[in-house]
């Protein structure tokens, strides 16, 4: 398996070298020997006329290599600290744009899942209308309700898992783990980036994504949490037609956010949509600690009334209370240009080693924040910004935080979607209302009053238990006093059990001694 994985990696590496992937790598940043490997790999690179052509070629090769490489490429696009800002931007164009596996195979999967003929389940079932690395989607219409009582819409989006995708992912991930172990062992500077943790996160994410019941549960949970959110909703799940390999949700009639011309033709306000995308993500991450972690424009629709609808909940992110506070304070600090507070939050969370000075880190953060203050999105070079950010993480010995990987990835993707909708998009202005609301609710006076009330409630519950606790304490005190006066008295059954156990232990000890002696005799005889 290891040899097979090595050949697979070598073949993929050759194709990516031909496409020009390694042209994004700066040899000067590599350890000894790495620069020579990159120069050799670039000898087989096809010439290209522009950076855009190379990015398109690299993206196409990742798509050709298959589902796991597409996911891996998308994942690396979020890790500019590993692959560099230019390569991260090139890989960000990966959108699961691969051929469908056809209607007949989808029918086989559905019929096997529900042990029923397709014609008994649906009135109509379309050819594939969308395909991604994990699954493809069909439009289906349910059979009419024989009683005529159900007036719910009958159209469904049916997501069917790609046959054989689990095995392929398993094989490819085994080779990724092998490569990560080699990097961790032989490239000490890369250990800060935790390559094994990165692959493990990808493995966990892919495993959950390939069980469509888990995706249905995520849809259901998100629907509950966002029921009152302005301008945002998620589709309803049809649990009767959902299984491990099949997911059925309501059909969404809307325009994809990737269709800019369609959005304009429908008369939608693109600036408002850009704000809704960013604010919805932040609201879910901060308020709920549960967010859609694959919010690219292909997974977002806008309905006729302007409501944003998210689909494809295979990849979800979760944040604990500590991470949510960290995110809020960082964003709030950049909005208010309070770089000292941003630095203090990093130190409080343990993200920067205490060997560094908080003032130095605040100074470095100012170098990141000040150049982008007051500028529109189109005037900011994300490549340069990411490059500076990750130079700082290296300078201050900041290790990769696995719990923040999904957040970092989604933040980059969401801002990219907003920028495509609105060239003048300003992330800080857009984030301000949501972040300020969270700060006031969770770190302001109201929050302190709530904490006091919670503390008072805990004290009241403790007070209610005091009589019982006092009685138990008295009983224990009397028991200890008796033991001090008369010694510890054992129940006769306890004494008998101890005696039996000791006898058995003695017998076992004698047997072990004889076995050891016989073994020693055998060894001596063999030597002689």
C-alpha positions in Angstrom: 0.0 0.0 0.0 2.8 2.4 0.9 4.6 1.6 -2.4 1.4 2.1 -4.3 0.8 5.4 -2.6 4.3 6.5 -3.4 3.7 5.8 -7.1 0.4 7.7 -7.0 2.1 10.7 -5.4 5.0 10.6 -7.9 2.6 10.5 -10.9 0.6 13.4 -9.5 3.7 15.3 -8.8 4.9 14.8 -12.4 1.6 16.1 -13.8 1.6 19.1 -11.5 5.2 19.9 -12.4 4.3 19.9 -16.1 1.4 22.3 -15.3 3.8 24.7 -13.6 2.7 24.3 -9.9 6.3 24.5 -8.6 6.8 27.8 -10.3 4.9 29.3 -7.4 7.6 28.0 -4.9 10.4 30.3 -3.9 13.5 28.0 -3.7 15.2 30.4 -1.3 12.6 29.6 1.4 13.3 25.9 1.3 15.7 23.8 3.4 18.9 22.4 1.9 18.2 20.1 -1.0 14.7 21.5 -1.5 15.8 24.3 -3.8 17.6 21.7 -6.1 14.4 19.5 -6.2 12.3 22.5 -7.3 14.8 23.5 -10.0 14.8 20.0 -11.3 11.0 19.8 -11.3 10.8 23.0 -13.2 12.9 21.6 -16.1 9.8 19.6 -17.3 7.4 22.5 -16.9 5.5 23.5 -20.0 6.1 27.2 -21.0 3.1 29.5 -20.4 2.4 33.0 -21.5 1.0 34.5 -18.3 0.3 33.8 -14.6 -3.4 33.4 -15.4 -2.7 30.7 -17.9 -0.5 28.8 -15.4 -3.2 29.1 -12.7 -5.8 27.8 -15.1 -3.5 24.9 -16.1 -2.8 23.9 -12.5 -6.5 24.0 -11.7 -7.3 21.8 -14.6 -4.7 19.2 -13.6 -6.1 19.0 -10.0 -9.5 18.4 -11.5 -8.1 15.6 -13.7 -6.4 13.9 -10.8 -9.8 13.3 -9.2 -11.9 14.0 -6.1 -9.4 13.7 -3.4 -6.9 16.0 -5.2 -9.6 18.6 -5.8 -10.4 18.6 -2.1 -6.7 18.7 -1.2 -6.1 21.6 -3.6 -9.1 23.5 -2.2 -7.7 22.8 1.3 -4.2 24.0 0.4 -5.7 27.2 -1.1 -6.6 28.2 2.5 -3.1 27.5 3.7 -1.0 30.3 2.3 1.4 29.7 5.2 2.3 26.4 3.6 2.1 26.9 -0.1 2.6 30.6 -0.4 0.1 33.4 -1.3 0.4 33.1 -5.1 -0.2 29.4 -5.1 -3.0 29.7 -2.6 -4.7 32.2 -4.9 -4.2 29.9 -8.0 -5.7 26.9 -6.1 -8.7 29.0 -5.0 -10.1 28.7 -8.5 -10.9 25.0 -7.9 -14.7 24.6 -7.8 -15.3 20.8 -8.1 -15.9 21.3 -11.8 -15.6 17.6 -12.9 -17.7 15.4 -15.2 -20.9 13.7 -13.8 -21.0 9.9 -13.5 -24.3 9.6 -15.3 -28.0 8.9 -14.5 -27.9 5.1 -14.7 -25.3 4.7 -11.9 -27.2 7.3 -9.8 -30.4 5.2 -10.2 -28.5 2.1 -9.0 -27.4 3.9 -5.9 -30.9 5.2 -5.1 -32.6 1.9 -5.7 -30.1 0.0 -3.5 -30.4 2.6 -0.7 -34.2 2.5 -0.5 -34.8 -1.1 -1.8 -37.3 0.3 -4.3 -37.6 1.0 -8.0 -37.0 4.6 -9.0 -40.4 4.7 -10.7 -42.1 3.9 -7.4 -40.3 6.8 -5.7 -40.5 9.6 -8.2 -42.8 10.9 -11.0 -39.7 12.2 -12.8 -35.9 12.1 -12.3 -33.6 14.2 -14.4 -30.1 13.8 -15.9 -27.3 15.2 -13.7 -27.6 19.0 -13.5 -24.5 19.5 -11.3 -21.5 17.4 -10.4 -18.8 17.8 -7.8 -15.9 15.8 -6.4 -18.0 13.9 -3.9 -21.5 13.7 -5.5 -23.8 14.9 -8.3 -27.3 16.4 -8.1 -30.5 15.6 -10.0 -33.9 17.3 -10.1 -36.8 15.0 -9.1 -40.5 15.4 -8.7 -42.4 13.3 -6.2 -45.5 11.3 -7.1 -48.8 13.1 -6.4 -50.3 12.6 -3.0 -53.1 10.0 -3.5 -55.2 11.7 -0.9 -54.6 15.2 -2.2 -53.9 16.5 1.3 -50.2 17.4 0.9 -49.9 20.8 -0.7 -46.1 21.1 -0.2 -43.9 21.6 -3.3 -43.1 18.2 -4.9 -39.8 19.1 -6.5 -36.6 17.8 -4.8 -32.9 18.2 -5.3 -31.5 14.7 -5.1 -27.8 14.4 -4.2 -26.2 11.1 -4.9 -22.7 10.0 -3.7 -20.2 9.3 -6.4 -19.7 5.4 -6.6 -16.2 4.3 -5.4 -15.4 7.7 -3.9 -14.8 6.4 -0.4 -12.2 3.9 -1.5 -10.4 6.5 -3.7 -10.2 8.9 -0.8 -8.9 6.2 1.5 -6.1 5.3 -0.9 -5.1 8.9 -1.6 -5.3 10.0 2.1 -3.0 7.1 3.0 -0.4 8.6 0.6 -0.9 12.1 2.0 -0.3 10.8 5.5 2.9 9.1 4.3 4.1 12.3 2.7 3.2 14.3 5.9 5.2 11.9 8.1 8.3 12.3 5.8 8.0 16.0 5.9 7.5 16.0 9.7 10.6 13.8 10.1 13.1 15.2 7.6 12.0 18.9 7.3 12.2 20.3 10.9 11.2 23.9 9.9 7.9 22.5 8.6 6.9 21.0 11.9 5.5 24.3 13.0 3.0 23.9 10.2 1.8 20.5 11.7 1.5 18.6 8.4 0.1 15.6 10.1 -2.6 17.6 11.8 -3.5 19.3 8.5 -4.0 15.9 6.7 -5.9 14.6 9.7 -8.3 17.5 9.5 -8.8 16.9 5.8 -9.4 13.2 6.5 -12.0 13.9 9.2 -13.7 16.5 7.0 -13.9 14.1 4.0 -15.2 11.2 6.1 -18.1 13.2 7.4 -18.8 14.7 4.0 -19.2 11.2 2.5 -22.1 10.3 4.8 -25.1 12.3 3.5 -27.1 11.6 6.6 -24.5 13.8 8.5 -25.1 16.5 5.9 -28.8 16.3 6.4 -28.3 16.6 10.2 -26.2 19.7 9.5 -28.9 21.2 7.4 -31.5 20.5 10.1 -29.4 22.1 12.8 -28.5 25.1 10.7 -32.2 25.6 9.9 -33.1 25.8 13.6 -30.3 28.2 14.4 -30.9 30.6 11.5 -34.8 30.5 11.5 -34.9 34.3 12.3 -31.9 35.5 10.3 -32.6 38.3 8.0 -32.1 37.5 4.3 -30.8 34.0 4.8 -32.2 30.5 4.9 -31.3 26.8 4.2 -33.4 24.2 2.3 -35.7 21.8 4.1 -34.6 18.1 4.3 -36.8 15.3 3.1 -35.8 12.6 5.6 -37.9 10.0 3.9 -35.6 10.0 0.9 -32.3 10.4 2.7 -29.7 7.8 3.4 -25.9 7.3 3.7 -25.5 7.8 -0.1 -28.6 9.8 -1.0 -29.8 13.2 0.3 -33.1 14.8 -0.7 -33.9 18.5 -0.1 -36.4 21.0 -1.4 -35.7 22.3 -4.9 -34.4 25.9 -4.9 -35.5 28.2 -7.7 -32.9 30.9 -7.7 -29.8 32.3 -9.4 -26.4 31.0 -8.4 -24.1 33.7 -7.0 -21.5 32.7 -9.6 -23.9 33.9 -12.3 -23.3 37.7 -12.1 -25.1 38.4 -15.4 -28.2 36.4 -14.1 -28.1 38.3 -10.8 -28.1 41.7 -12.7 -30.8 40.5 -15.0 -33.0 39.6 -12.1 -32.5 43.1 -10.6 -30.8 42.0 -7.4 -28.7 44.4 -5.4 -25.2 43.0 -5.6 -23.8 45.2 -2.8 -26.6 44.1 -0.4 -25.9 40.4 -1.4 -22.2 40.9 -0.7 -23.0 42.2 2.8 -25.5 39.4 3.5 -22.9 36.8 2.6 -20.3 38.1 5.0 -22.7 39.1 7.8 -24.4 35.7 7.6 -21.1 33.8 7.9 -20.0 36.0 10.8 -23.3 35.7 12.6 -23.2 31.9 12.4 -19.6 31.6 13.5 -19.8 34.1 16.4 -23.4 33.5 17.6 -23.8 29.8 17.0 -20.2 28.5 16.7 -21.5 26.5 13.8 -21.0 27.6 10.2 -21.0 26.5 6.5 -17.4 25.9 5.8 -17.7 25.7 2.0 -19.5 28.9 1.1 -18.2 29.5 -2.4 -20.5 31.1 -5.0 -21.5 27.7 -6.5 -23.1 26.7 -3.2 -25.1 30.0 -2.8 -28.4 31.0 -4.5 -30.5 34.1 -4.4 -34.2 33.7 -4.6 -36.6 36.1 -6.3 -37.2 38.1 -3.1 -33.5 38.5 -2.6 -33.1 35.8 0.1 -29.8 34.1 0.1 -30.0 30.3 0.2 -27.0 28.1 1.0 -26.7 24.4 -0.1 -24.1 21.6 0.1 -23.6 21.3 3.9 -21.1 18.5 3.7 -18.3 20.5 5.2 -19.2 22.4 8.5 -17.1 24.2 11.0 -17.5 24.5 14.7 -16.0 27.0 17.2 -15.8 26.8 21.0 -16.5 29.7 23.3 -12.7 30.5 23.4 -12.3 30.6 19.6 -15.5 32.6 19.1 -14.2 35.3 21.6 -10.8 35.2 19.9 -12.4 35.8 16.4 -14.7 38.6 17.7 -11.9 40.4 19.5 -9.5 40.2 16.5 -12.1 41.5 14.1 -13.2 44.2 16.6 -9.6 45.2 17.1 -9.0 45.7 13.4 -12.2 47.6 13.0 -11.2 49.9 15.8 -7.5 49.8 14.9 -6.7 48.7 18.4 -3.5 46.7 17.6 -2.4 46.3 21.2 -5.7 44.6 22.1 -5.3 42.3 19.1 -1.8 41.4 20.3 -3.0 40.8 23.9 -5.8 38.5 22.7 -3.2 36.4 20.8 -1.0 36.1 23.9 -4.0 35.3 26.2 -5.1 32.5 23.9 -1.6 31.1 23.8 -1.2 31.6 20.0 2.0 33.5 20.4 4.8 32.1 22.7 5.4 34.1 25.9 9.1 34.5 24.9 8.0 37.4 22.6 6.9 40.8 23.7 3.3 41.8 23.2 4.4 45.3 22.1 6.5 43.9 19.3 3.6 41.8 18.1 1.3 44.8 18.2 3.8 46.7 16.1 3.9 43.9 13.5 0.1 43.8 13.4 0.0 47.5 12.7 2.1 46.9 9.7 -0.6 44.6 8.4 -3.7 46.6 9.4 -2.7 50.2 8.5 -2.0 49.8 4.8 -5.6 48.4 4.2 -7.5 50.8 6.4 -9.9 52.9 4.4 -9.1 51.2 1.1 -11.6 49.4 -1.1 -11.2 45.7 -1.9 -10.0 46.3 -5.4 -7.1 48.4 -4.1 -5.8 45.7 -1.8 -3.4 43.0 -3.0 -4.5 39.8 -1.2 -1.4 38.1 -2.3 0.8 40.7 -0.6 -1.4 40.9 2.5 -1.4 37.1 3.0 2.4 37.1 2.4 2.9 39.7 5.1 0.6 37.9 7.5 2.4 34.6 7.2 5.8 36.3 7.5 4.7 37.6 10.8 3.4 34.2 12.0 6.8 32.8 11.2 8.7 35.7 12.8 6.7 35.1 16.1 6.9 31.3 16.1 3.1 30.9 15.7 2.1 27.3 15.2 -0.8 26.1 13.1 -4.0 26.0 15.1 -6.0 23.0 13.8 -9.2 24.2 15.5 -9.1 27.4 13.4 -8.3 25.9 10.0 -11.9 25.7 8.8 -12.5 29.2 10.0 -9.5 30.6 8.2 -10.5 28.8 5.0 -14.1 30.0 5.0 -13.2 33.5 5.8 -11.0 33.7 2.7 -13.6 32.1 0.5 -16.5 34.3 1.8 -14.5 37.5 1.4 -13.7 36.4 -2.2 -17.4 35.8 -3.0 -18.3 39.3 -1.6 -15.5 40.9 -3.6 -16.8 39.4 -6.8 -20.3 40.7 -6.1 -19.1 44.2 -5.0 -15.7 45.5 -6.3 -15.9 48.2 -3.5 -16.6 45.7 -0.7 -15.1 46.8 2.6 -14.9 43.8 5.0 -14.4 45.9 8.1 -17.4 48.2 7.6 -19.6 45.2 6.7 -18.4 43.2 9.7 -18.8 46.0 12.2 -22.6 45.7 13.0 -22.4 41.9 13.6 -19.2 42.0 15.6 -20.2 45.0 17.7 -23.5 43.3 18.5 -21.7 40.2 19.6 -19.3 42.1 21.7 -22.1 44.1 23.5 -24.0 40.9 24.2 -21.1 38.8 25.3 -18.5 41.1 26.7 -20.5 44.2 27.6 -22.4 45.3 30.8 -25.4 43.0 29.9 -23.1 40.0 29.7 -21.6 40.9 33.1 -25.1 41.1 34.6 -26.0 37.8 33.1 -22.8 36.2 34.6 -23.7 37.7 38.0 -27.2 36.2 37.7 -25.8 32.8 36.7 -23.4 32.9 39.6 -26.3 33.8 42.0 -28.3 30.9 40.6 -25.4 28.5 41.2 -25.0 29.8 44.8 -28.8 29.4 45.4 -28.6 25.8 44.2 -25.6 25.2 46.4 -27.5 26.7 49.4 -30.4 24.3 48.7 -28.0 21.4 49.0 -26.3 22.6 52.2 -28.5 20.7 54.7 -27.9 17.4 52.9 -24.1 18.2 52.6 -24.0 19.0 56.3 -25.7 15.7 57.3 -23.2 13.8 55.1 -20.2 15.7 56.6 -21.5 14.8 60.1 -21.8 11.1 59.3 -18.3 11.1 57.8 -16.8 12.9 60.9 -18.4 10.3 63.2 -17.1 7.4 61.0 -13.5 8.8 61.1 -13.7 9.4 64.8 -14.7 5.7 65.3 -11.8 4.5 63.1 -9.3 6.6 65.1 -10.6 5.1 68.4 -11.2 1.5 67.4 -9.2 1.0 64.2 -10.7 0.0 60.8 -13.1 -2.9 61.1 -13.6 -5.0 57.9 -16.7 -6.9 57.0 -16.1 -10.7 57.3 -17.0 -11.1 53.6 -14.3 -8.5 52.7 -11.7 -10.4 54.8 -12.6 -13.7 53.1 -12.3 -12.1 49.7 -8.9 -10.7 50.5 -7.7 -14.1 51.7 -8.8 -15.8 48.6 -7.2 -13.2 46.4 -3.9 -13.5 48.3 -3.9 -17.3 48.0 -4.5 -17.1 44.3 -1.7 -14.6 44.0 0.7 -16.8 45.9 -0.2 -19.8 43.7 0.3 -17.7 40.6 3.6 -16.5 41.9 4.8 -20.1 42.5 3.7 -21.1 39.0 5.5 -18.1 37.5 8.7 -19.0 39.4 8.7 -22.6 38.1 8.0 -21.4 34.5 10.9 -19.0 34.8 13.2 -21.7 36.2 12.3 -24.1 33.4 12.8 -21.5 30.8 16.3 -20.7 32.2 17.2 -24.4 32.1 16.1 -24.6 28.5 18.2 -21.6 27.6 21.3 -23.1 29.3 20.9 -26.4 27.6 20.6 -24.6 24.2 23.8 -22.7 24.9 25.7 -25.8 26.0 
